[in-house]
Amino acid sequence: MKQSKSYIYVIGFLLMILMLVGCGKTEETAPVSADEVMEADEAPSELRLVTTTAAVTKIFEELDLDLVGVPTTIQTLAARYDDAVRVGNPMGPDVEIIASLKPTEVFSVTTLEYDLKESFESLNIPATYVNLQGLQQMKDSILDIGNRYDRAARAQEIVDTMDKEIAALQKSVEGKEKPKVLILLGIPGSYLVATENSYIGDLVRLAGGENIAAGQAAEYLPSNTEFLHQSNPDIIIRLAHGMPEEVVKMFKEEFKTNDIWKHFNAVQNDRVYDLEEPLFGTTATMDVTTALTQLIDTMYGEQE
């Protein structure tokens, strides 16, 4: 009897030791460092969103989303963002200022990802790059952001309204003669030919124009005036980008001094048009129907 009791005591003692050892191992395998405690204390408890371009900011405005940081821009932003911190220009935002805002997400555009990604990653800033390179990409981006931030219904409403307005504009040009269009994108010191894969090319396609650079994979192509003359466009659209005043001067000088341009039908018929930013930029904006309306007026005005 005494042996049985002693045996039970020994077993109980051993079990108690195993339990203590087990608890000790659990604490050793999941230590909490001082840095982790600090990070947890500093982590934002609510959405803190930052946009770095005016076009993306407009999407957030339409989705009724607040922002703690917005781009420094000459474009007018919604009054609701008056108290938001200006974080610098889109091509080179101040990442130190952005980091100080402790953002839960920063939004730029895919065309600037290569230039910005390393800077954001170096400070562990979570960044998303919105694709605005064409109308469809912009609509997909609106729906994606709406789904992420509990604005799915509003996002769908925006896209549906956009589709309805564009369809009405396209119907307005049905039966009209489709002009052949050359689109030139001017940048300081040079210019490129825009294809249907560019945003302005997308607008010309929606307006019923025939892009002389259709069927190309790239968004923009180097200019070859001999080839362009052979295509003999009915309309030439010039789009100034970057430094508009300087680019417009460059275009005027090019068309004045390069003798080949005077042989273009579009030049002879005075159908050369300069379109301006921000309505006609290199990426899509929420003002797409306004831009398309103006483009249709430009392309078909003389057919009225």
C-alpha positions as CSV (number, residue, x, y, z in Angstrom):
1,M,0.0,0.0,0.0
2,K,2.8,2.3,1.0
3,Q,4.6,1.5,-2.3
4,S,1.5,2.3,-4.3
5,K,1.2,5.7,-2.6
6,S,4.9,6.4,-3.2
7,Y,4.5,5.4,-6.9
8,I,1.6,7.8,-7.3
9,Y,3.5,10.7,-5.7
10,V,6.5,10.1,-8.0
11,I,4.3,10.0,-11.1
12,G,2.5,13.2,-10.0
13,F,5.8,15.0,-9.3
14,L,7.1,14.0,-12.8
15,L,4.0,15.3,-14.5
16,M,4.3,18.6,-12.7
17,I,7.9,19.0,-13.9
18,L,6.9,18.2,-17.5
19,M,4.2,20.8,-17.3
20,L,6.6,23.5,-16.1
21,V,9.2,22.6,-18.7
22,G,6.5,22.7,-21.4
23,C,5.4,26.2,-20.3
24,G,9.0,27.3,-20.4
25,K,9.5,26.1,-23.9
26,T,6.4,28.0,-25.1
27,E,7.7,31.3,-23.7
28,E,11.2,30.7,-25.3
29,T,9.8,30.0,-28.8
30,A,7.7,33.1,-29.0
31,P,9.6,36.0,-27.4
32,V,8.2,39.6,-27.8
33,S,11.0,42.1,-28.4
34,A,11.0,45.8,-27.4
35,D,11.0,46.7,-31.1
36,E,7.9,44.6,-31.8
37,V,6.1,46.3,-28.9
38,M,7.0,49.7,-30.3
39,E,5.9,48.8,-33.8
40,A,2.6,47.6,-32.4
41,D,2.1,50.8,-30.4
42,E,2.9,52.9,-33.5
43,A,0.8,50.9,-36.0
44,P,-2.2,53.0,-37.2
45,S,-5.5,51.7,-35.9
46,E,-7.5,53.2,-38.8
47,L,-7.2,53.7,-42.5
48,R,-4.5,56.3,-43.4
49,L,-4.5,56.6,-47.2
50,V,-2.2,58.7,-49.3
51,T,-2.4,59.5,-53.0
52,T,0.5,60.9,-55.1
53,T,-1.2,62.0,-58.3
54,A,-4.2,64.2,-59.0
55,A,-5.9,61.6,-61.2
56,V,-5.8,59.0,-58.4
57,T,-7.0,61.6,-55.8
58,K,-10.0,62.2,-58.0
59,I,-10.9,58.5,-57.9
60,F,-10.8,58.6,-54.1
61,E,-12.9,61.7,-54.0
62,E,-15.6,60.0,-56.1
63,L,-15.5,57.0,-53.9
64,D,-16.0,59.2,-50.8
65,L,-12.7,58.2,-49.2
66,D,-10.7,60.4,-46.8
67,L,-6.9,61.0,-47.4
68,V,-4.2,62.0,-45.0
69,G,-1.8,62.9,-47.8
70,V,-2.3,64.3,-51.3
71,P,0.0,65.4,-54.2
72,T,1.4,68.9,-54.5
73,T,-0.2,70.0,-57.7
74,I,-1.5,73.0,-59.6
75,Q,-4.7,71.1,-60.2
76,T,-7.6,71.9,-58.0
77,L,-8.3,69.1,-55.4
78,A,-11.6,68.6,-53.6
79,A,-12.2,70.9,-50.5
80,R,-12.4,67.8,-48.3
81,Y,-8.7,67.4,-48.8
82,D,-7.7,70.9,-47.7
83,D,-6.3,69.6,-44.4
84,A,-4.4,66.7,-46.0
85,V,-0.6,67.0,-46.0
86,R,1.0,67.9,-49.4
87,V,3.5,65.1,-50.2
88,G,5.3,66.5,-53.2
89,N,4.9,66.2,-57.0
90,P,3.8,62.9,-58.5
91,M,7.1,62.0,-60.1
92,G,9.1,62.6,-57.0
93,P,7.0,62.7,-53.8
94,D,8.7,63.3,-50.5
95,V,8.9,59.8,-49.1
96,E,10.1,61.1,-45.7
97,I,6.9,63.1,-45.3
98,I,4.8,60.2,-46.5
99,A,6.5,57.9,-44.0
100,S,5.8,60.4,-41.2
101,L,2.1,60.1,-41.9
102,K,2.2,56.3,-41.1
103,P,0.1,55.4,-44.1
104,T,-1.7,52.1,-44.3
105,E,-1.5,52.4,-48.1
106,V,0.0,54.8,-50.6
107,F,-1.4,55.0,-54.2
108,S,0.6,56.1,-57.3
109,V,0.3,55.0,-60.9
110,T,1.8,52.1,-62.8
111,T,3.7,54.4,-65.2
112,L,5.7,55.7,-62.2
113,E,6.2,52.4,-60.4
114,Y,9.8,51.9,-61.7
115,D,10.8,55.3,-60.4
116,L,9.2,55.1,-57.0
117,K,9.2,51.5,-55.9
118,E,12.7,51.4,-54.5
119,S,12.1,54.6,-52.4
120,F,8.9,53.3,-50.9
121,E,10.3,49.9,-50.2
122,S,13.4,51.4,-48.5
123,L,11.1,52.9,-45.8
124,N,8.7,50.0,-45.7
125,I,5.9,52.1,-47.1
126,P,3.0,49.9,-48.5
127,A,2.4,51.1,-52.0
128,T,-0.2,50.3,-54.7
129,Y,0.3,51.3,-58.3
130,V,-3.0,52.1,-60.1
131,N,-3.3,51.3,-63.8
132,L,-4.7,54.4,-65.6
133,Q,-3.1,53.7,-69.0
134,G,-6.4,53.3,-70.7
135,L,-10.2,53.6,-70.1
136,Q,-10.7,49.9,-69.3
137,Q,-7.8,49.8,-67.0
138,M,-9.1,52.9,-65.1
139,K,-12.6,51.3,-64.7
140,D,-11.0,48.1,-63.4
141,S,-8.9,50.1,-60.9
142,I,-12.0,52.0,-59.7
143,L,-13.8,48.7,-59.0
144,D,-10.7,47.2,-57.3
145,I,-10.3,50.2,-54.9
146,G,-14.0,50.2,-54.2
147,N,-13.9,46.5,-53.3
148,R,-10.9,47.0,-51.0
149,Y,-12.4,49.9,-49.0
150,D,-16.1,49.0,-48.7
151,R,-17.2,51.2,-51.7
152,A,-18.1,48.4,-54.1
153,A,-21.6,49.7,-54.8
154,R,-20.4,53.3,-55.4
155,A,-17.6,52.1,-57.6
156,Q,-20.0,50.1,-59.8
157,E,-22.3,53.1,-60.0
158,I,-19.4,55.3,-61.2
159,V,-18.4,52.8,-63.9
160,D,-22.0,52.2,-65.1
161,T,-22.5,56.0,-65.4
162,M,-19.3,56.3,-67.3
163,D,-20.2,53.5,-69.7
164,K,-23.6,55.0,-70.3
165,E,-22.3,58.5,-71.1
166,I,-19.6,57.1,-73.4
167,A,-22.1,55.0,-75.3
168,A,-24.3,58.1,-75.8
169,L,-21.3,60.0,-77.2
170,Q,-20.4,57.2,-79.6
171,K,-24.0,57.0,-80.8
172,S,-23.8,60.7,-81.6
173,V,-21.1,60.1,-84.3
174,E,-22.7,57.1,-85.9
175,G,-22.9,57.4,-89.7
176,K,-20.3,60.2,-89.8
177,E,-17.2,59.8,-92.0
178,K,-14.4,58.5,-89.9
179,P,-11.3,60.7,-90.1
180,K,-7.7,59.3,-90.2
181,V,-5.9,60.7,-87.2
182,L,-2.2,61.3,-86.4
183,I,-1.5,61.8,-82.7
184,L,1.7,63.4,-81.7
185,L,2.8,63.4,-78.1
186,G,5.3,66.2,-77.5
187,I,7.8,66.1,-74.7
188,P,10.6,68.7,-74.2
189,G,13.0,68.4,-77.1
190,S,11.1,65.6,-79.0
191,Y,7.8,64.1,-79.9
192,L,6.4,60.6,-80.4
193,V,3.5,59.0,-82.3
194,A,0.7,57.8,-80.1
195,T,-0.9,54.4,-80.9
196,E,-4.3,53.0,-79.9
197,N,-2.7,51.6,-76.8
198,S,-2.1,55.0,-75.3
199,Y,-4.9,56.9,-73.4
200,I,-5.2,59.6,-76.1
201,G,-5.3,56.9,-78.7
202,D,-8.0,55.1,-76.8
203,L,-10.1,58.3,-76.8
204,V,-9.6,58.7,-80.6
205,R,-10.7,55.1,-81.1
206,L,-13.8,55.7,-78.9
207,A,-14.6,58.8,-81.0
208,G,-14.5,56.8,-84.2
209,G,-11.2,58.0,-85.5
210,E,-8.8,55.8,-87.5
211,N,-5.4,56.0,-85.9
212,I,-2.7,55.8,-88.5
213,A,-0.5,54.0,-86.0
214,A,-3.1,51.3,-85.2
215,G,-2.0,47.7,-84.9
216,Q,1.2,48.4,-82.9
217,A,2.1,46.8,-79.6
218,A,3.7,49.9,-78.0
219,E,1.9,52.9,-76.6
220,Y,4.2,55.4,-78.4
221,L,6.5,55.1,-81.5
222,P,9.4,57.2,-82.7
223,S,8.4,59.7,-85.3
224,N,9.2,59.1,-89.0
225,T,7.9,62.0,-91.1
226,E,8.2,60.2,-94.4
227,F,6.0,57.3,-93.1
228,L,3.6,59.8,-91.5
229,H,3.2,61.7,-94.8
230,Q,2.5,58.5,-96.7
231,S,-0.4,57.8,-94.3
232,N,-1.7,61.2,-95.1
233,P,-4.0,61.9,-92.0
234,D,-7.1,64.0,-92.2
235,I,-6.4,65.4,-88.7
236,I,-3.2,65.9,-86.7
237,I,-3.6,66.1,-82.9
238,R,-0.7,67.5,-80.9
239,L,-0.6,66.8,-77.2
240,A,1.9,68.7,-75.1
241,H,3.2,66.9,-72.0
242,G,5.6,67.8,-69.3
243,M,6.3,71.5,-70.0
244,P,3.3,72.5,-72.2
245,E,4.4,76.0,-73.2
246,E,7.8,74.8,-74.2
247,V,6.4,71.9,-76.1
248,V,3.8,74.0,-78.0
249,K,6.6,76.3,-79.1
250,M,8.6,73.2,-80.2
251,F,5.7,71.9,-82.3
252,K,5.1,75.3,-84.0
253,E,8.8,75.6,-84.8
254,E,8.9,72.0,-86.2
255,F,5.8,72.6,-88.4
256,K,7.2,75.9,-89.6
257,T,10.8,74.9,-90.4
258,N,10.4,71.2,-91.5
259,D,9.2,71.5,-95.1
260,I,7.6,68.1,-95.2
261,W,4.6,69.1,-93.0
262,K,3.2,71.5,-95.5
263,H,2.5,68.5,-97.8
264,F,0.1,66.9,-95.2
265,N,-3.6,67.3,-96.1
266,A,-4.2,68.0,-92.4
267,V,-1.9,71.0,-92.5
268,Q,-3.2,72.2,-95.9
269,N,-6.8,72.0,-94.6
270,D,-5.9,73.7,-91.3
271,R,-6.8,70.6,-89.3
272,V,-4.0,70.6,-86.8
273,Y,-5.2,70.8,-83.2
274,D,-3.3,71.3,-79.9
275,L,-4.9,69.5,-76.9
276,E,-3.9,70.5,-73.4
277,E,-3.4,68.9,-70.0
278,P,-4.8,68.0,-67.6
279,L,-7.9,67.1,-69.6
280,F,-5.8,65.3,-72.2
281,G,-2.9,63.7,-70.3
282,T,-0.9,60.5,-70.8
283,T,-3.1,58.6,-68.3
284,A,-6.9,58.3,-67.9
285,T,-8.8,60.6,-65.6
286,M,-12.3,60.8,-64.2
287,D,-13.0,63.6,-66.7
288,V,-13.0,61.0,-69.5
289,T,-16.5,62.0,-70.8
290,T,-15.6,65.7,-70.8
291,A,-12.4,64.9,-72.8
292,L,-14.3,62.6,-75.2
293,T,-16.9,65.3,-75.8
294,Q,-14.3,67.9,-76.6
295,L,-12.4,65.5,-78.9
296,I,-15.6,64.6,-80.8
297,D,-16.3,68.3,-81.3
298,T,-12.7,68.7,-82.6
299,M,-12.8,65.8,-84.9
300,Y,-16.3,66.2,-86.4
301,G,-16.9,69.9,-86.0
302,E,-16.4,70.7,-89.7
303,Q,-18.9,67.9,-90.7
304,E,-21.8,69.6,-88.9
